[in-house]
């Protein structure tokens, strides 16, 4: 009985938050969205990748304001420096250090979990996921022609616990290889520079880096999407305590992200404009390669529960604390569930 009462109270509270958040779309005639008081919120965008572009599009096309938000989003200096190693130059005005715990972060659920459990980092909750399976690619020189040629090679990933690290471990095991004997995994090696300078033989790369690889004389060796490896990948994460007190703001932010994905799918020019503005990606071939990924962004970004479970299992042997944690500590699907229930995720015109 107590459990039923608690669930009912949570759903009632969420319904209230959704009602308030959805009111941003129901202005009376003559009422201006700009006239309403916007809710300020800071957002860290994490790394530089195609998964962050919906949030750039939301900022550039008034979708945050439409949903009653004044969003201050930024890319960290470390992420901008990593991007420079692959030829992506983020304008200085979009770079900022984290100041304390930012309430909303856009990034990989798996790295967040690893950082919290293994290093005592912030405990955030995944409230939406745009990447529920591993979609990294392995890129390298033409001398490595096929996936089987990667056995015995040095393969670069970005950092311990990152999506590229998780992906390298999970993929090697899917191949039937021992990731400690059959390949050499190299941290700090997931960049175009690392491959061209022969620090590594090949590297796990994002869609953005894969699209840029041909201009550097590299090619895609394998697209890891085909292995269907569950992943708590890029998505929206909220600081746990903040989410409890600010659910209405979180609902509004998820709605803006849904709106942005819908806009990207019907307006390539909007996507390209944000790539130019935020990432200085001006090469048409690179833009084309990145836009191919847009169709795979989910209209219903439910948290990747299977990926969260897989992450805990993968790292449990090396990080015993993983065995003590439950998957439901790291996700909250109620916001997406309720938006789906009221038909918002199916709306053709947002």
N, C-alpha and C positions, 0 to 999 in steps of 0.2 A: 504493500500500500504506500509506504513512504517513497519507494522508488518511482511508482506511478505518479505520485504527487509532484516529485522533483522534476520528472520529465515534462509533466504538464506545465509547470511553472517556467521551465526553460523555453519551451515552445511558445508559451504565451508572451514571454519577454521578447523572443526573436520576432514574433509576429508584429509586436509593437514597433520594433526597430525597422522591420521591413516596411511597415506602413509609413513611418516617418521618412525613410529613405526614398521610397517610391513617390512620395509627394513632390519630390524635385521634378518629376516628369509631368505633374498635373497642375501647372500654373493657371490661374484664372486669366481671362482676356485682359490684356493691358499690363499684366504684372511682368516685370522683367526679372530674369534669373539673377542678374547682376545686383538687383536691389536687395535680395535676400542676403543675410549674413552667412558667409561661407565658413565652413569648419576647417581650421588649419591642421595639417598633418605632415610630418616629415617622413620621407620614404627613401630608403637606400636601395639603389638598383643593382648593387653587386657587380658582377663581371659585365663585360661588353659582349653582347651576343644578340642573335635574332630574337631570343625569348624576351628580351627587354623592350623590343620595339613597340609592342602594344601600349606600353606605358608612356613612351615618347609620343606616339600618335594621340593618346588621350590628352597629353599636355598641350600638344600643338593644335588640337581641333576643338578645344573647349569642352571636352567630355567630363573632366573633373568638375568644372564649374556647373555644368548641366546637372550633375549629381550633388551639388551643394558643397563641394570641397575646394579648399585652397591648398593644393599639394606643392610641397617643396621637395623635389626629388633630386638626387645627386648620385654621382659615380665616385667611388673612393679613389685616392691617388694610386693605391696599389693596383686596382683593377685597370686604371688608365695606363699605368706603366706596363702591365702585362700586354695590353692591347697594342701599345707602341712597338712591342717586340714582333708583332705580326703586321705592322704597317698601318694600324688604325690609330688616328690621332684625335682624341676627344678634346674639344675646345675647353680652355681653362675655366670658363664660367660655369661649366657643368660638373666640375670636380670639387669635392669637399670631404674633409675628414669626418668620420663618425664622431658625433658629440654625445657621448653616453649611449644608452640603448635606444635606438630608433624604433618607434612603435611598429612600423610596417617595413618589411624587407622583401624585395623581389629577388628570388634566387633559388638554389637547389635545396630541397628538403633534406636530402642525404647529407650534404656538407653541414647544414645547420645542426642536425642530430649528432653527427660526429663531433663537431665543435663543442656542443653542450655536454655530451657524455664523456668524451675523452679529455677535454681541455677546460671544462667549466664555463663555456661561453653562454650567451643568452639562451633562455628556453623559449623558443617560439613555437607556434602552432600553425601547421599548414591548413589554410582555409580554402585554397584553390590551387589546382595544378594544371599547368599547360604542357607538361612533358611527363607522361606516365610510363613510357618505355625509353630505353636508351636509344638516342638518336645521333650519337657521336659518329664520326667517321675516322678511319685511320688513313693518314696521308703520308706520302713519302716519295722518294725519287723513282724514276722509271725502272731502275735496276731491281726494285722489289715489285714484281709483276702481279702477284696473287697473294691471297690471305695465307696460304701455306708457306710462302716464302718468309713470313714474319717469325717463324719459329727460330729461336736462337738470336733474335735481333734485340737491339736496345729500343724500347718503346717509351716515349715521353708522356707524362701526365703532368698536371699542374701542381697539385699539392695533396698531401695525405688527407684522405676523407673527401676530396673533391669528387665531382661527378666523373671526371676523367679517370681518377684513381679507382673509384668503385667500378666504373665501366671496364677498365683494363683487367681488374681481378675477375669480374663476373664473366667477361668475354673469354679470357684465357681458360677458365674452367669449363665454359660451354664448349670450347674447342677440344677439351680433354687434355689440356696442358697443365702443368704445374707452374703457376705464375712466379715461383721462386727459382725454378730450374730451367724451364723451357724458353723463357724470355727474361730479359732484364728490364725492369720497370725503373724509369729515371724521373725523379721529381724535378719540377721546374722545367720540364722539357716539352710542354704542350704549346709550342709556338712555331711559326714559320721560320723564324731565325734559328731556333734550335735544330731544325731539320737541315736547313740550307748550310749552316755552319758545321754540320756533322757532329753536333753534341749528342744527338740521338740518330738512329736509323729511320725511325718513323715516329709518328705522334698521334695520339687521340686528339681530334679537332672538332670544333663546333661547326655548324652550318656556315657561319660567317667565314671562318678560316678556310674551310673546304672550298668555298666559292672564290676565295682569294688565291688559293694554292697554284692554279695554272700560271698566273702571272709571275710566280716565283720559280717556275720550272718543276713543280711538284704535281702529283696526281692523287686521286682517290684510289686507295688500294682496296678498301672494303667499307661498305655502309653497314654499320652495326644495327641498324633498324631491323634488318631481316632476322636477327636472332630473338627478337621479341623479349628482351630482358627487362623485367619489371624495374622501375626506377622512381624514386621520389625526387623527380627532377624539378626544373624551374617552375615557380609558381609564387603565390602570395602567402607570406607568413606574417603572423601578428605576434607580438610579445604577449605572453600568456596572461599576465595580470592586466595589461592594457586592454586586451580583447574583452575581458569580463566587464570592464567599466565603459567601454567605448564601442559596443557592438554596432550601434547605428552607423558610426563612421566606417567601420569595417564593411558593412553591407554596401554603403555608398561606393567604397573603393572597388569592391568586386564588381558592382554594376558598371562602373566606368571601364573596367578591364574588359568585360563582356561586350560593351558598346564598341570598344576600340578594335577588338578582334573582328567584329562584324563589319566595321568600316574598312579595315585592311583587306578583307576578302572581296569587297566590292569596289575598292578604290586603290589601285596600285600606286597612283601618283601620291596619295597621302603617305603611304609607306615609304616611298623613295624620298619624299621631302624630309621626313624625320631622319632617315639614314644619313642624308647630307648634313642636316643641321646639327645632330648630336654626335655622329660618328665620323663625319667627313668622308663617307663612302660615296664617291661620285662616279666610279667606274660602272658603266651600264651592264657589263657582263657580270660583275660582282653583285650588283643589285638584282639582276635576273636570277642568279643562282640562289640568292637569299629569299627572293619572293616565292620560289617554288615550295619553300617550307611553310608558307603562310596557310596553305590549304589544310595542313595537318594540325593547326591549332584547334583545340576542341571548343565547340560552342557551349558545352556543358563541362566546365573545368572542375569536376569532382576531385577532392584530394586523392592522391595515389596511394591508397591503403596497402595494396599488394607490394608496392615499391618500398614503403616504410617497413613492412614486415621483412622483406628481402634484405634491406640494409642492415637491420639488427642481426639477422642470421649470418650475413657475410662477415661482419666484423667481430662477432662474438668470440671466435677463437683467439684473436689478438687483443681484444679489449673486453675483458671479462664482465665489466660493468654493463655491457650491452645485454647480457643475459638477464639482468635484473629489471630491465625496463620494458614497459608494455607499449605496443603500437599506438593505442588510443591516447597516450600521453602527448602525442605529437601531431594530432590532426583534429579538426572540427569540421564536419561535413554539413552542419546544419544550415549555414548560410546558402550554399549552393543548392541544397535540397529544397529550401523554401522558395528560392528564386525559380527553381524548376517547377515547383508545385503551382505557383501562380502564373506560369506560362511566360515569364520574362525571358528565359533562355531560348524560347522558340520564336520570339517575336521577329518578324522579318524586317521591320523598320524600328530601329531603336532611336 
